[in-house]
């Protein structure tokens, strides 16, 4: 073991850290073993006897937690204490995980070297104590005969006790003699409590319980025993656990030393020291005996030497006159002469001494004389108390009092002393400037006379708190001024109940209150402006989406008709441009929702692998059209399902892959999903391209709203500059992080992380696409309430080759009237219509159905608003489902198939 009695294992995958730990632990005189991996650490721990393991958490292959878990699985290594060291994992869950895997401590890097040394030393001491205990137990186990031969020939008492009742099982002759018994056999069968002094029963019982319950393996204490003749003796007891012949049975072995005489000597010595100390060595009090004739020092204590700065020999060669301040000598000599003449027995005066270093010591001198049988003064005893601090305090207090008076006069705050009856006793001049009343008028008057009537009740409540002894802090009320105005006053008040006084500091906060009122108004105006912006966006959404519904619908109808190649190109271009414009509108609306805090996220199970595969598959066609390769890499350990907002994750991936596709002219686009290497409880999504890249100065602002790499990008590639800003906001709302790494002309890598909230596996949706047209399927009678003629034409053409019957009206009044006259299977209700809007029309239909007992018709809202809360408004009005414009033909026919009995529809109108 290289001369060392203990070993420590240090585990870290970094050689520099191992070297630093070896140098840090060198003073402990302990053998240091090193391991640079979890596997090496396990091998060493199984081969060596270790006092402690210092274990790094973050290691490749097998991390610290896995090493600790493996060690706890082996009998020989289970009890080795482990201190975890980490620089990466500093959150509370990792701390709990460390203790769950058996760690005794968890230190975060960089740690204090002294703290680590101290904690390591504790476990080294425990290890060495266990080795010593094991050695002692080995000696005790050498045999009962050897024990008997030993205990009967030592000079101290030795006994063995039962741990259950404290019964004396064995005792030597020395212990029997100690208690006045002729033979040790007389003690056998009795309990140790029977010979213990009543006042020490509880402590003796506690010591037995601590040993029996394993709280300690050995202990020592002092206690009293009662001898056979009732005499009390003191003993020093050393007790430890000893294994018996049976594996599960333990005994207590105690060594008892009679210390009664030592106690008596200690007591006598203590009494003498106390008497001498009380007389001569009181702390901080100088004492001296002087000669009445020569005035020389005969005896001095340490306190006086320290007080005057002289040694004893130096003082013995001097008189007290020599050290007295010249200005105080005359008074001291007159008093001393009266003592010598027998007029007085002593005196007490304040006088100053000159220290050896020339400083002045303020003292209180108490002089007494000791006379002989003839009345002659034999000795003079003086007690000298250093009152320099008290004198300094008195001087300081006088100065502070003067300063306080000046402060009270000059303070700009409102200072006040009042009584518990609510009367001003003292005020400073600031009150005159604030209220306009002369100070003489205010002082002595009741302050309630000046309190604003609306604030008097609250002020009385504050006074009750002060009367109960409680402080009143940040209390505000209004005081009436001499000119009829009022001022806002903020108080901090403290009661002084013994004197029935209240001390208060107040401040005029009128200007602050006015400013706060202005801020409230400004906040209200800002909220109104925000509301106006939201209403504007809602209107803009409606005004753009309504014609967009027609444009996309008509383009879709054209694409289904027979066209020439050029006509189909024109129609497809029109349809694509419309979808692009719709994407711009959606970006603006999403940004508005995020800015106003109205964007809500769903938390439903989804498969991250499936979502990414679908998006990449969708984008791959466009990539191949540009001659690019698009690849996807999915890690093997991805969760099958996690909680989150699938639609928003799709939106982020579409934004990032769309940007990569837009800004890459040749090369590749690669997507990857894996667990975050820096935090295994998070997923990292990566989109990497070989495109134009982003300049370093632009990378800092690329995620800001309306920002693009430069204006040339906007002209060449288009876009609003909101996509990345929205993506960043969405990632942050989902408790994630997004960033970019890029080099100009070489490509970019966008990455974002999301927390993993793993759940049970998501069942894949096996629903198949409904056919576009089913002429032989169930027919529905449909009522369309729509004020825009183009939308009515589009709707009619969508249903042209179906078996459904369509009735159209142009406003809500006509819709309510038609419902009351004819039975319909479903009503499509536009939200914004003249005379009566869709929501109010739906409410009137529901009221009529309840009043007449009619079965409720299915009402589907059609809205071009697409703002947050529109769906909730629809449901509150009594509608069954909600569809946002623009609505495609396939989506409409799919809804009708569901309603005809081929499926179900959720509240958003999604099959």
FENKAMO-V660453 format. One record per backbone hydrogen bond with DSSP energy under -0.5 kcal/mol. NH is the residue of the N-H (numbers start at 1). CO is the residue of the C=O. Records with the same first field share a line. If there is no record, write none. Layout:
BEGIN
NH=CO / CO
END
This chain:
BEGIN
4=1
8=31
9=52
10=8 / 33
11=54
12=10 / 35
15=13
17=14
18=14
19=15
20=16
21=17
22=18
23=19
24=20
25=21
26=22
28=25
29=26
31=6
33=8 / 31
35=10
41=37
42=38
43=39
44=40
45=41
46=42
47=43
48=44
50=48
51=7
52=7
53=81
54=9
55=53 / 83
56=11 / 54
57=85
59=57
62=60
63=61
64=57
67=63
68=64
69=65
70=66
71=67
72=68
73=70
74=71
77=74
78=74
80=77
83=53
84=82 / 105
85=55
86=107
90=88
95=91
96=92
97=93
98=94
99=95
100=96
101=97
102=99
103=98
104=82
105=82
107=84
109=86
116=112
117=113
118=114
119=115
120=116
121=117
122=118
123=119
124=120
125=121
126=122
127=123
128=124
129=125
130=126
131=127
132=128
133=129
134=130
135=131
136=132
137=133
138=134
139=135
140=136
141=137
142=139
143=140
147=143
148=144
149=145
150=146
151=147
152=148
153=150
154=151
157=256
159=254
160=170
161=252
162=167
163=250
166=162
168=190
169=160 / 167
170=160
172=158
176=172
177=173
178=174
179=175
180=177
181=176
186=183
187=184
188=184
189=168
190=187
192=166
194=191
195=192
196=193
197=224
200=197
201=198
204=200
205=201
206=202
207=203
208=204
209=205
210=206
211=207
212=208
213=209
214=211
215=210
216=210
219=239
221=237
223=235
225=233
226=195
227=225 / 231
228=179
230=227
233=225
235=223
236=257
237=221 / 235
238=255
239=219 / 237
240=253
241=217
242=251
244=246 / 249
249=246
251=242
252=161
253=240 / 251
254=159 / 252
255=238
256=157
257=236
259=234 / 257
260=234
263=259
264=260
265=261
266=262
267=263
268=264
269=265
270=266
271=267
272=268
273=269
274=270
275=271
276=272
277=273
278=274
279=275
280=276
281=276 / 277
285=282
286=284 / 384
288=382
289=299
290=380
291=296
295=291
297=315 / 318
298=289
299=289
301=287
305=301
306=302
307=303
308=304
309=305
310=305
315=311
316=312
317=313
318=315
320=295
323=319
324=320 / 321
325=352
328=325
329=325 / 326
330=326
332=328
333=329
334=330
335=331
336=332
337=333
338=334
339=335
340=336
341=337
342=339
343=338
344=338
347=367
349=365
351=349 / 363
353=361
354=323
355=353 / 359
356=308
358=355
361=353
362=360
363=351
364=385
365=349 / 363
366=364 / 383
367=347 / 365
368=381
369=345
370=379
371=369
372=376
375=372
378=370 / 376
379=370
380=290
381=368 / 379
382=288 / 380
383=366
384=286
385=364 / 383
386=284 / 384
387=362 / 385
388=362
391=387
392=388
393=389
394=390
395=391
396=392
397=393
398=394
399=395
400=396
401=397
402=398
403=399
404=400
405=401
406=402
407=403
408=404
409=405
410=406
411=407
414=506
415=413
416=504
417=426
418=502
419=423
420=500
422=419
424=445
425=417
426=417
428=415
431=428
432=429
433=429
434=430
435=431
436=431 / 432
441=438
442=438
443=439
444=424
445=442
447=422
448=422
449=446
450=447
451=447 / 448
452=478
455=452
456=452 / 453
459=455
460=456
461=457
462=458
463=459
464=460
465=461
466=462
467=463
468=464
469=466
470=465
472=493
473=471
474=491
475=491
477=489
479=487
480=450
481=485
482=435
484=481
487=479
489=477
490=507
491=475
492=505
493=472
494=503
496=501
499=496
500=496 / 497
501=496
502=418
503=494
504=416
505=492
506=414
507=490
509=488 / 507
510=488
513=509
514=510
515=511
516=512
517=513
518=514
519=515
520=516
521=517
522=518
523=519
524=520
525=521
526=522
527=523
528=524
529=525
530=526
531=527
532=528
533=529
534=530
535=531
536=532
537=533
538=534
539=535
540=536
541=537
542=538
543=539
544=540
545=541
546=542
547=543
548=544
549=545
550=546
551=547
552=548
553=549
554=550
555=551
556=552
557=553
558=554
559=555
560=556
561=557 / 558
563=561
568=564
569=565
570=566
571=567
572=568
573=569
574=570
575=571
576=572
577=573
578=574
579=575
580=576
581=577
582=578
583=579
584=580
585=581
586=582
587=583
588=584
589=585
590=586
591=587
592=588
593=589
594=590
595=591
596=592
597=593 / 594
598=593
599=593
600=598
604=644
606=642
608=606
611=607
612=608
613=609
614=610
615=611
616=612
617=613
618=614
619=615
620=616
621=617
622=618
623=619
624=620
625=621
626=622 / 623
627=624
628=623
629=667
631=669
633=671
635=673
638=635
642=606
643=757
644=604
646=644
649=645
650=646
651=647
652=648
653=649
654=650
655=651
656=652
657=653
658=654
659=655
660=656
661=657
662=658
663=659
664=661
665=663
668=666
669=629
670=688
671=631
672=686
673=633
674=684
676=679 / 682
679=676
682=679
683=754
684=674
685=683 / 752
686=672
687=750
688=670
689=748
690=668
692=663
698=695
699=695
700=696
701=698
702=698
704=701
706=721
707=704 / 721
713=710
714=710
715=711
716=712
717=713
718=713 / 714
726=722
727=723
728=724
729=725
730=726
731=727
732=728
733=729
734=730
735=732
736=731
737=753
739=751
741=749
743=747
745=692
746=743
747=743
748=689
749=741
750=687
751=739
752=685
753=737
754=683
755=734
756=681
757=755
758=756
759=641
766=764
777=774
782=780 / 805
783=826
784=807
785=783 / 828
786=784 / 809
789=787
792=788
793=789
794=790
795=791
796=792
797=793
798=794
799=795
800=797
802=799
805=780
807=782
809=784
812=834 / 836
815=811
816=812
817=813
818=814
819=815
820=816
821=817 / 818
822=818
825=781
826=781
827=858
828=783
829=827 / 860
830=785 / 828
831=862
833=831
836=834
838=831
841=837
842=838
843=839
844=840
845=841
846=842
847=843
848=844
849=845
850=846
851=847
852=848
853=849
854=849
858=825
860=827
861=859 / 881
862=829
863=861 / 883
870=867
873=869
874=870
875=871
876=872
877=873
878=875
879=874
880=859
881=859
882=907
883=861
885=863
892=888
893=889
894=890
895=891
896=892
897=893
898=894
899=895
900=896
901=898
902=897
903=898
906=910
909=906
END
